[in-house]
Amino acid sequence: MGTNILEMRSITKTFPGVIALDKVSLTVERGEIHAICGENGAGKSTLMKVLSGVYPHGSYEGDIVYENDVMSFKNIRESEAKGIVIIHQELALSPYLSIAENIFLNNEIKKNGLIDWNKTGQEAQLLMARVGLIENPNTKVMDIGVGKQQLVEIAKALSKRVKLLILDEPTAALNDEDSAHLLSLLRHLKDQGISCIIISHKLNEIAAIADKTTIIRDGKAIETLDMKADHVDQERIIKGMVGREMDNRYPAHETNVGGAEILRVENWTAHHPDDPNRVVVDNVNIHVRKGEIVGLAGIMGAGRTEFARSLFGKSWGTNITGTVYVNGKEVQVNTIKQAIDNGLAYATEDRKRFGLNLIDDIKRNISIASLDDFVKRGLVNDNEEFKVASEYRTSMNIKAPSVLSVVGKLSGGNQQKVVLSQWINVKPEVLILDEPTRGIDVGAKYEIYTIIQRLADEGKGVIVISSELPELLGICDRIYAISEGCITGEVSKAEANPELLMKYMTTEKGSK
């Protein structure tokens, strides 16, 4: 290290009515892992889109100096030709093509005008070995997990002779094992002289891997921290991101476990939709009281999401059996409409794929789950839709110019608030929240926690599914642990701790 591979000088980028970047400067040394942190909407991804040519030269002010030359990229192809490759949070892979085909997509190895498939397979195997991906290169991408798909993206970048690799939230959808492997790979690439810029909300990972961290707030570069020399910890980064100390990341809330029972699920069992003989949710029994926030903890693949989706209108699984009671009365949840009509709501863990229509506006996304309430004489009352959505925009602090703003252009935290508004508007008795703070920053998380507590204070029952144990410990009144589809433990807030929960989460089926 010691010589700069990149300097971004006084970058300013505006959209109609919004200054997204305000004279932001960034310096990255050769062979350095440089983290960029900031709240959702701070300008992190916009800065990287300027760098990679997504926003072409002429659409912003300032200079990009790369390897001592001023660049004027018109598109991504031009930046990639110089060795700058960006991997977005939503992976740009074709699920129906093989690993090898994806690695060389738009960068095919040709001979006499035709694709050289033998050479493609050989080169793909070499690149896969570099990233530690042990698979047949002919395997379709749809048949491997998200962690391995991330490695395919990095192998794809290496095929383009990458010198500066940009990763936007690379571990957001990965489990702990895959995340650790990816971070180890980045260190390996660093040793090979490849520079990396990583955008992440996982501050523990940044503290572990980054050489320097630049904090962006409200479109401005606040400071750049030398992670080793300045002895930077997570609290120091948070202070820079939100502009204040956050002594407690979870708002204070009085534990409530004494209300009347609002939900009881008995002997709930669901089989895999593609393999009816495989039990994924195994005889689950849980209950929730009015005003109570109940956590559901489990490692990846434990059956948490499968339980929630099978309960919500049997939208996942087959051969589903069990009994559901809402306010002491047995109810049927055979369809999503039945589940909603009987007081259940479910906010998905994958808001971009299942939770939102990204090309529609805030107004319609909020009303869509309860559209019948806005219909009058066979027509949707647009004025009423607008009024209700505007009320949620205010009460949920959704940062957007109006409810007519397209949801796909909002930050992750604001998209999550739209999802919550959508399901709160169906006026449920019990709201199931699956990974409600995934991929959003600490400031937005705090707002989401406040909203969850407000729902509980209104007498709703709330079930929170989360991969982050500190989050469950910080906001839940009671926590169930699930392993291999079975409930393996139930702990109160007073007795809960990470060690006890992890013990229950790793308990093998039948060994309780």
Secondary structure as UniProt FT lines:
FT   STRAND          4..15
FT   TURN            16..17
FT   STRAND          18..29
FT   TURN            30..31
FT   STRAND          33..37
FT   TURN            40..41
FT   HELIX           44..52
FT   TURN            57..58
FT   STRAND          61..66
FT   TURN            67..68
FT   STRAND          69..71
FT   HELIX           76..81
FT   TURN            82..83
FT   STRAND          84..87
FT   TURN            95..96
FT   HELIX           99..103
FT   TURN            104..106
FT   STRAND          110..111
FT   TURN            112..113
FT   STRAND          114..115
FT   HELIX           117..131
FT   TURN            137..138
FT   HELIX           141..143
FT   HELIX           146..159
FT   TURN            160..161
FT   STRAND          164..168
FT   TURN            170..173
FT   HELIX           176..191
FT   TURN            192..193
FT   STRAND          195..199
FT   HELIX           203..209
FT   STRAND          212..217
FT   TURN            218..219
FT   STRAND          220..226
FT   TURN            227..231
FT   HELIX           234..242
FT   STRAND          261..272
FT   TURN            273..274
FT   STRAND          275..289
FT   TURN            290..291
FT   STRAND          293..297
FT   TURN            300..301
FT   HELIX           304..311
FT   TURN            312..314
FT   STRAND          318..326
FT   TURN            327..328
FT   STRAND          329..331
FT   HELIX           336..341
FT   TURN            342..343
FT   STRAND          344..347
FT   HELIX           351..355
FT   TURN            358..359
FT   HELIX           362..367
FT   HELIX           368..374
FT   STRAND          375..376
FT   TURN            377..378
FT   STRAND          379..380
FT   HELIX           382..395
FT   TURN            396..397
FT   TURN            403..404
FT   HELIX           407..409
FT   HELIX           412..424
FT   TURN            425..426
FT   STRAND          430..434
FT   TURN            436..439
FT   HELIX           442..457
FT   TURN            458..459
FT   STRAND          461..465
FT   HELIX           469..475
FT   STRAND          478..483
FT   TURN            484..485
FT   STRAND          486..492
FT   TURN            493..495
FT   HELIX           498..505
FT   TURN            509..510
//
